[in-house]
Amino acid sequence: MLIGLFLFLTACLSPAGFDPFVFENSWWELQEYPACFNFHETGSFLVYENYITNEGPWYFEEPNAYYIQDEQLEVFYKEECWEIRGYKNLNLTACECVILPRE
């Protein structure tokens, strides 16, 4: 009973469907731009266009906010993709990255 109550309360605190453990350490492709990104476990925000660059450190705040340099963005799960709000005042969609070369 106590575990069920805990799960219910934590589910109410976070945006529906958002799980940072699924979002982080994966490559996601912006649908609006030909670029992929990764909130890497090393604390580096990685971006792939024609090559991978490190755009600097990031950190996470509950329930779904990420901070990169002076930018804040919120991430929401949306039909096997992610809706990203706030980055440079844009609303973006990111899905599994398909432009990154596979090894």
C-alpha positions as CSV (number, residue, x, y, z in Angstrom):
1,M,0.0,0.0,0.0
2,L,2.8,2.4,0.9
3,I,4.7,1.7,-2.3
4,G,1.5,2.3,-4.4
5,L,1.0,5.7,-2.6
6,F,4.6,6.7,-3.3
7,L,4.3,5.8,-7.0
8,F,1.0,7.7,-7.2
9,L,2.5,10.8,-5.6
10,T,5.7,10.8,-7.7
11,A,3.7,10.3,-10.8
12,C,1.7,13.4,-9.9
13,L,4.8,15.5,-9.5
14,S,6.3,14.8,-12.9
15,P,4.9,15.6,-16.4
16,A,3.1,12.6,-17.8
17,G,5.4,10.2,-19.6
18,F,8.7,12.0,-18.9
19,D,11.5,9.8,-17.7
20,P,15.0,11.4,-17.6
21,F,16.6,7.9,-17.6
22,V,15.0,7.3,-21.1
23,F,15.7,10.8,-22.4
24,E,19.4,11.2,-21.2
25,N,22.3,9.3,-22.9
26,S,20.4,8.8,-26.2
27,W,20.7,10.7,-29.4
28,W,17.6,12.7,-30.4
29,E,17.0,14.4,-33.7
30,L,15.3,17.8,-34.0
31,Q,12.5,17.5,-36.5
32,E,12.8,21.2,-37.4
33,Y,16.6,21.2,-38.1
34,P,19.0,18.5,-39.3
35,A,20.8,18.1,-36.0
36,C,20.9,15.6,-33.2
37,F,21.7,16.1,-29.5
38,N,22.5,14.0,-26.4
39,F,22.4,15.0,-22.7
40,H,25.4,12.7,-22.0
41,E,26.0,11.1,-18.7
42,T,29.4,12.9,-18.5
43,G,27.5,16.1,-18.0
44,S,28.3,17.3,-21.6
45,F,25.6,18.4,-24.0
46,L,26.6,16.9,-27.3
47,V,25.4,18.1,-30.7
48,Y,25.8,16.3,-34.0
49,E,25.4,18.1,-37.3
50,N,28.3,17.0,-39.6
51,Y,30.4,16.1,-36.6
52,I,30.0,15.9,-32.8
53,T,30.6,19.0,-30.7
54,N,30.5,19.5,-27.0
55,E,28.3,22.5,-26.3
56,G,29.1,22.6,-22.6
57,P,27.7,21.3,-19.3
58,W,24.1,20.7,-18.5
59,Y,22.1,20.0,-15.4
60,F,18.6,18.7,-14.7
61,E,16.0,19.9,-12.3
62,E,12.8,18.0,-11.4
63,P,10.4,17.5,-12.8
64,N,11.5,18.0,-16.5
65,A,13.8,21.1,-16.8
66,Y,17.3,21.1,-18.4
67,Y,19.8,23.9,-18.2
68,I,22.5,24.5,-20.8
69,Q,24.6,27.6,-20.4
70,D,22.0,30.4,-20.0
71,E,19.1,28.5,-21.6
72,Q,16.3,26.6,-19.8
73,L,14.2,24.0,-21.6
74,E,11.4,21.8,-20.6
75,V,10.9,18.3,-22.0
76,F,7.6,16.5,-22.4
77,Y,7.0,13.0,-23.9
78,K,5.0,13.1,-27.1
79,E,4.1,10.0,-29.1
80,E,7.5,8.3,-29.1
81,C,9.2,11.6,-29.4
82,W,9.8,14.6,-27.1
83,E,8.4,18.1,-27.1
84,I,11.0,20.7,-26.1
85,R,9.8,24.1,-25.0
86,G,11.7,27.2,-24.0
87,Y,15.0,26.8,-25.8
88,K,15.6,30.2,-27.5
89,N,11.8,30.6,-27.1
90,L,11.1,27.8,-29.6
91,N,8.9,24.8,-29.4
92,L,10.7,21.9,-31.0
93,T,10.1,18.2,-31.5
94,A,12.9,15.6,-31.1
95,C,12.6,11.9,-32.1
96,E,15.2,9.1,-32.5
97,C,18.2,10.3,-34.3
98,V,18.6,8.7,-37.8
99,I,21.2,11.1,-39.3
100,L,24.1,10.1,-37.0
101,P,26.3,7.5,-38.7
102,R,26.2,4.1,-37.0
103,E,29.4,2.3,-36.2
